[in-house]
Every structure is written in structure tokens, then in C-alpha cells.
Amino acid sequence: MEKRKFLIMTASIGAGHTQAAMAVRDALAEKFPDAEIHMLDFMDRRISVFNSMLKWLYLHMLDFVPNLYDVFYRISGGASGGTAARQLTAAGMYPVMARLLEKYRPDVLVCTHPFPEAAASLWKRMGSRELRLIAVLTDYSLHQIWVYPRVDAYFTATEEMRQGLISMGFAEEAVHACGIPVSSRIRQVPERRVIREALGVGAESRVVLLMGGGLGLGGIENTLDELESMSLPLTLFVIAGRNQELERRVAERAERSRQIIRVWGYTREVQSLMQASDILITKPGALTMSEAFALGLPMLLHEPIPGPETENAIYAEAHGAAVWIHAGASLAAVLEDILQQPARLQAMSDAARACGKPDAASKIAAWI
């Protein structure tokens, strides 16, 4: 019997899309041990110089004119402007997709970002060979940028998103509300007590985790400035991601801080650090939120990237799992208030766990 062939395409615009792709890849490998599985970054320069230039433009747009991204996000979700933007995206990336599909010839293509999904949809529309196209949505709101014809199955974060796709004309049996896929390792994370003992952190310590996604965004240093003035003694875990300069500066700050600060760069221990923490301060990236949900970790959300992360923050706050710190509000005051109310912290933890979908990746693999 010929081996099944799976191709998983992500986009390294933030770490979340890639983490979701890795979770699906691992679940497929467990379900189909003899399958041929490849995972590619559609924005990698080795795959496409054009795509990597778009990634560079996106990241610089976030740095210098984030409101411009918000405008693009809203226009691309509109009827006329959205259709034109999606068609241009598909056409611009079609040649790269055609080359990759010819090289790997998969039976199933799984996309965790709308860019490769757009190009693959056009490839199918052009009458090429048979291919099962699957889109795994990695946000907590439905946006037109994910909506393309000839997608065989959609996997959404929420039932509301599923109903939204059905209302657009997609068949009920083709849309599944499984949650955003997270690594299966999250089910094997040790108890908080065990992790704290290994880290040398006391059981009664108030542990606050600070994250800014894989790129170390989210104003971590400004947050540390605020927390420095708090009267409550804190143990601060900081994950700087791939931002080596941020990691260096936080390490220097730790030497003179009145709070206990420990810093990590890119690490595979994120879930363990989450489990050891009382609360998470982060920008509302969907994968970070999904892992926090699965572990029952309350959140303070701030500095969302305009567009999808704003919608993510709205979702988490509406479900009681997080507090969104808006511009001008005192993050330190909100944090101190929550930490001094154990019942409130526990309620937020319970609400987060109710939102969690730790089995999403395995459910996607099972459907495939």
C-alpha cells in the first residue's frame, strides 16, 4: 500500500502558526506512523524571496505603524476590498505553491495560516490534481482572510466561528469546532508543586509569568518597570523568546531589581513555566492563550496587535479568563488587586480551563 503523504504549511509570522502546525504534525505522526509528513514555513526565504519580503514588511509595519495593519485587517474583511485582497494574495503566492505541491505531491495539505491556504485554493481552482485542503484557524474570531473556495475542511477555535462559516455556505460536516491545536506535551506537564520545587520557588510565592510571543513583543520592559513599584513581593518569570537583546537587558535588570526576576530565551519549557505561575501577563496571541486555557492559567492581556489579537483579548475577557489592560490603565494596580483576592484568581483559573481544548490536535488527526 502506498504511503499517505501529508504536507503542513505554516507561516513564521509570530510563533503561534508554527506551534499549531507542529502540534498537528505530531498528532498525524502518532495516528499514521508510516506516513510521509513534511512541514514547511511558507514565508521562509529558501522557499520564496517574495514571501520572505512580505514577512519583513509585516513585521516592520507592526513596529512602526501598527494602526496601518489594523486598517488592512478591517479592509480585508470587507466585501469588496476583502475579495480583492484575498485574490491578490492567492495570485501572488500561487507560483510558489504550485512548485511545492509538484515537489511533495501530498494527499492532504494542512494550512495553519491563510497565505498558503489562499494559494492552494487557487491551485485547486485551476483544475490541478486531486488534493484534500484543510485549514486550521489560529485565532478566536472569524475573518474573511481565512475564507476561500475549495477548502475541504475547516477547524475552528469556537462553535461561534463554526456557525459563522456555515452561514457563509460551507457544509456543516466540513466545519469542526475542535479548538486551536496545542502540543500534546501539555497533557504531561507535572504538577505545580513539582515544577516549583525543581525551580527552587516556594509554594507560597506569587509567581507572575511575562511573555511576548516568539518575537519577544508586548512591552515586557515597560511591564517590569510597573511591577518594580509594587508593594507585593513577586517572583517574575520572563520569556524573551528569540529576542536575544531583550533577554540580555532583562538579565541585567534582574541584578538590581527588588523583585526576583528569572529570564529565559527561546525555550521548550513554556508549558512548565505556565504551570508554575499564578498569572500570565502577555499580548493576546492565540496559541499562548490556548496553552494558558488548557492549563487553567489566568491572564492579564495588553498591547494586542491591532486586528486579530484585539479580538482574542475580547474573547478571553468575555469568558472570564482574563482582564484586558487598556492603554492608560494601571497594570500593576489590577495585578495587585487580583493577587490579593484568591477567590477571584481561582474563578479566572476555572474560566480559563473551561475554554481549554488540549485535545484539538488529536481530534484533527482523527478526522483526517
C-alpha positions in Angstrom: 0.0 0.0 0.0 1.3 3.4 -0.9 2.3 5.7 1.9 0.0 8.5 2.8 1.5 11.9 2.2 0.8 14.9 4.3 2.1 18.4 3.8 1.7 21.0 6.6 2.2 24.6 5.7 2.6 27.4 8.2 3.9 31.0 8.2 6.6 32.2 10.6 4.8 35.5 11.3 4.8 35.1 15.1 5.3 31.7 16.7 1.7 30.7 17.0 1.0 29.5 13.5 4.2 27.3 13.6 3.3 25.9 17.0 -0.1 24.9 15.8 1.4 23.3 12.7 3.9 21.3 14.9 1.0 20.1 17.1 -0.9 18.8 14.1 2.3 17.2 12.6 2.9 15.3 15.8 -0.7 14.2 16.1 -0.6 12.9 12.5 2.7 11.1 13.1 1.1 9.3 16.1 -2.0 8.5 14.1 -0.2 7.5 10.9 3.3 6.2 11.9 4.1 5.0 8.4 3.0 8.3 6.7 5.3 10.7 4.9 4.8 14.0 6.7 6.5 17.3 5.8 6.1 20.7 7.4 7.2 23.9 5.7 7.4 27.6 6.5 5.7 29.3 3.5 7.5 32.5 4.4 11.0 31.1 4.5 13.4 32.8 2.2 14.7 29.4 1.0 11.2 28.8 -0.3 10.3 32.2 -1.6 12.2 35.5 -1.6 8.9 37.3 -2.4 7.1 35.7 0.6 10.0 36.4 2.9 9.9 40.1 1.8 6.2 40.2 2.7 7.0 38.8 6.2 9.7 41.5 6.6 7.2 44.2 5.6 4.6 42.8 8.0 7.0 42.8 11.0 8.2 46.3 10.3 4.6 47.5 9.9 3.9 46.2 13.4 7.0 48.1 14.7 6.4 51.5 13.1 2.8 51.8 12.1 0.6 49.2 13.9 -2.6 51.2 13.0 -1.9 50.6 9.3 -2.1 46.9 10.0 -5.4 47.5 11.7 -6.7 49.3 8.6 -5.5 46.5 6.4 -7.2 43.9 8.6 -10.5 45.7 8.5 -10.4 46.4 4.8 -9.5 42.7 4.0 -12.6 41.7 6.0 -14.9 43.8 3.9 -17.0 42.6 1.0 -15.3 44.3 -2.0 -11.9 45.2 -0.5 -11.6 41.8 1.2 -12.3 39.9 -2.0 -9.7 41.9 -3.9 -7.1 41.5 -1.2 -7.7 37.7 -1.0 -7.4 37.3 -4.8 -4.2 39.3 -4.9 -2.8 37.2 -2.1 -3.7 34.0 -3.8 -2.3 35.1 -7.2 1.0 36.4 -5.8 1.7 33.2 -3.9 0.3 30.7 -6.5 3.6 30.0 -8.3 5.4 29.0 -5.1 2.5 26.8 -4.0 2.4 25.1 -7.4 6.1 24.4 -7.2 5.8 22.9 -3.7 2.8 20.8 -4.4 4.5 19.4 -7.5 7.6 18.6 -5.4 5.9 16.9 -2.5 2.7 15.7 -4.2 0.7 15.4 -0.9 -2.7 13.7 -0.5 -3.6 16.2 2.2 -2.4 19.8 2.7 -3.0 21.3 6.1 -2.6 25.1 6.4 -2.3 27.0 9.7 -2.0 30.4 8.0 -4.3 32.0 5.4 -1.4 32.8 2.9 -0.7 29.2 1.9 -4.4 28.4 2.1 -5.2 31.1 -0.4 -2.6 29.9 -2.9 -3.7 26.3 -2.5 -7.3 27.2 -3.1 -6.4 28.9 -6.3 -4.3 25.9 -7.3 -7.3 23.6 -6.8 -9.5 26.1 -8.8 -7.1 25.9 -11.7 -8.0 22.2 -12.1 -4.9 20.6 -10.9 -4.8 17.0 -9.5 -6.9 15.9 -6.5 -5.9 17.3 -3.2 -7.6 17.5 0.2 -7.2 21.0 1.5 -7.6 21.6 5.3 -7.5 25.0 7.1 -6.8 25.2 10.8 -7.8 28.7 12.0 -5.5 30.0 14.7 -7.5 32.9 16.1 -10.6 33.3 18.3 -12.6 35.2 15.7 -13.6 34.5 12.2 -12.2 36.8 9.5 -12.7 36.8 5.7 -9.0 36.4 5.2 -9.4 32.7 6.0 -12.4 32.1 3.7 -11.7 30.5 0.3 -13.5 28.2 -2.0 -12.5 24.5 -2.4 -11.3 24.1 1.2 -12.4 20.6 2.1 -12.5 21.1 5.9 -12.2 24.0 8.4 -11.2 23.6 12.0 -12.1 26.5 14.2 -11.4 27.6 17.8 -15.0 28.1 18.8 -18.5 27.0 17.9 -19.4 30.6 17.1 -16.7 30.6 14.4 -18.1 27.3 13.1 -21.6 28.7 12.8 -20.2 31.7 11.0 -18.6 29.6 8.3 -21.8 27.6 8.0 -23.8 30.8 7.5 -21.4 31.6 4.6 -22.4 28.5 2.8 -19.9 25.8 4.0 -21.4 22.4 4.7 -21.9 21.6 8.3 -20.0 18.3 8.0 -17.0 20.3 6.7 -16.6 22.6 9.6 -15.4 21.5 13.0 -15.0 23.4 16.3 -12.1 21.5 17.8 -10.1 24.4 19.3 -6.7 25.6 18.4 -4.1 22.8 18.4 -1.5 22.8 21.1 1.3 20.4 21.8 0.3 17.0 23.3 3.0 17.6 25.9 0.6 19.8 27.7 -1.2 16.7 29.0 2.1 15.5 30.6 3.1 18.7 32.4 4.0 17.9 36.0 2.0 19.4 39.0 2.8 22.9 40.0 4.4 21.8 43.3 6.9 19.5 41.4 7.9 22.3 38.9 8.3 24.9 41.7 10.5 22.6 43.7 12.7 21.9 40.7 13.0 25.7 40.1 13.6 26.5 43.7 10.4 28.6 44.1 8.5 28.5 47.3 4.9 27.1 47.4 3.6 30.4 48.8 5.5 32.7 46.3 3.4 34.9 44.0 4.7 33.9 40.5 3.9 36.1 37.6 4.9 35.0 34.0 5.7 37.6 31.4 5.6 36.6 27.7 5.6 38.5 24.4 5.3 35.6 21.9 8.2 34.1 19.9 9.4 37.6 18.9 9.5 39.0 22.5 6.9 41.7 21.8 4.4 43.2 24.2 6.3 45.8 26.1 7.9 43.5 28.6 10.4 46.0 29.9 7.7 48.6 30.4 5.7 46.0 32.4 8.8 45.2 34.5 9.0 49.0 35.3 5.5 48.9 36.6 5.9 45.8 38.6 9.0 47.1 40.3 6.9 49.6 42.2 4.5 47.1 43.6 4.5 46.6 47.4 3.8 42.8 47.0 6.9 40.7 46.7 6.9 38.9 43.4 8.8 36.2 41.5 8.8 37.2 37.9 9.4 34.7 35.1 10.2 36.4 31.8 10.3 34.5 28.5 12.1 36.7 25.9 11.6 34.2 23.0 14.1 34.7 20.2 14.7 38.4 21.2 18.3 38.0 22.5 18.7 41.7 23.2 15.6 41.7 25.4 16.9 38.6 27.2 20.2 40.4 27.9 18.6 43.5 29.2 16.2 41.7 31.5 19.1 39.6 32.9 20.9 42.9 33.7 17.8 44.3 35.3 17.4 41.2 37.5 20.7 42.0 39.2 19.3 45.3 40.6 15.6 44.6 40.9 13.8 44.5 44.3 11.7 41.7 42.8 13.0 38.2 41.9 13.4 38.1 38.2 14.4 35.0 36.2 14.7 35.1 32.4 14.6 32.5 29.6 15.2 33.0 25.9 13.6 30.6 23.4 12.6 27.6 25.5 10.6 24.4 25.2 9.6 24.7 28.9 6.9 27.3 28.3 4.1 25.0 29.5 6.0 24.1 32.6 6.6 27.7 33.4 2.9 28.4 32.8 2.0 25.6 35.2 4.3 27.0 37.9 2.8 30.5 37.6 -0.2 32.2 39.3 -1.0 34.5 36.4 0.3 35.4 33.0 0.9 38.8 31.5 1.1 38.7 27.8 0.0 40.1 24.4 -3.1 38.0 23.4 -1.5 35.7 20.8 -4.0 32.8 20.2 -1.5 30.0 20.8 -0.3 31.5 24.1 -3.9 31.9 25.2 -4.8 28.4 24.1 -2.0 26.9 26.2 -3.0 29.1 29.2 -6.6 28.0 28.8 -5.6 24.3 28.8 -3.6 24.8 32.0 -6.2 27.0 33.7 -3.8 30.0 33.9 -5.4 33.4 34.4 -4.2 36.2 32.2 -3.7 39.9 32.0 -3.7 40.9 28.4 -2.2 44.1 27.0 -0.8 45.6 23.8 -2.6 43.4 21.3 -1.6 43.6 17.7 -4.5 45.6 16.1 -6.9 43.2 14.4 -6.9 39.5 15.3 -5.2 39.9 18.7 -7.7 42.5 19.7 -10.5 40.0 19.0 -8.6 37.4 21.0 -8.5 39.7 24.0 -12.2 40.4 23.8 -12.9 36.6 23.7 -10.7 35.8 26.8 -12.1 38.7 28.8 -15.7 37.9 27.9 -15.3 34.4 29.1 -13.8 35.5 32.5 -10.4 34.0 31.9 -8.5 37.3 31.5 -8.5 41.0 32.1 -7.6 43.2 29.2 -5.5 46.2 30.4 -6.3 49.0 28.1 -4.0 51.9 27.3 -3.8 54.3 30.3 -4.9 51.7 32.9 -2.5 50.6 35.7 -1.4 47.0 35.1 0.2 46.9 38.5 -2.9 48.0 40.3 -5.1 45.4 38.5 -2.5 42.7 39.2 -2.2 43.6 42.9 -6.0 43.6 43.3 -6.3 40.1 41.7 -3.4 38.6 43.7 -5.0 39.8 46.9 -8.3 38.0 46.1 -7.7 34.3 46.0 -11.3 33.6 45.1 -11.2 35.9 42.1 -7.9 34.3 40.9 -9.4 30.8 41.3 -12.6 31.9 39.3 -10.4 33.2 36.5 -8.4 29.9 36.5 -11.7 27.8 36.3 -12.9 30.0 33.5 -9.6 29.6 31.6 -9.8 25.8 32.0 -13.4 25.8 30.7 -12.1 27.4 27.5 -9.3 24.9 27.1 -9.1 22.4 24.2 -6.0 20.4 24.9 -7.1 17.5 22.6 -7.6 19.7 19.5 -4.6 18.4 17.5 -5.6 14.7 18.1 -9.2 15.4 17.1 -8.0 17.0 13.8 -5.8 14.0 13.1 -8.6 11.6 13.9 -10.9 13.4 11.5 -8.3 13.2 8.8 
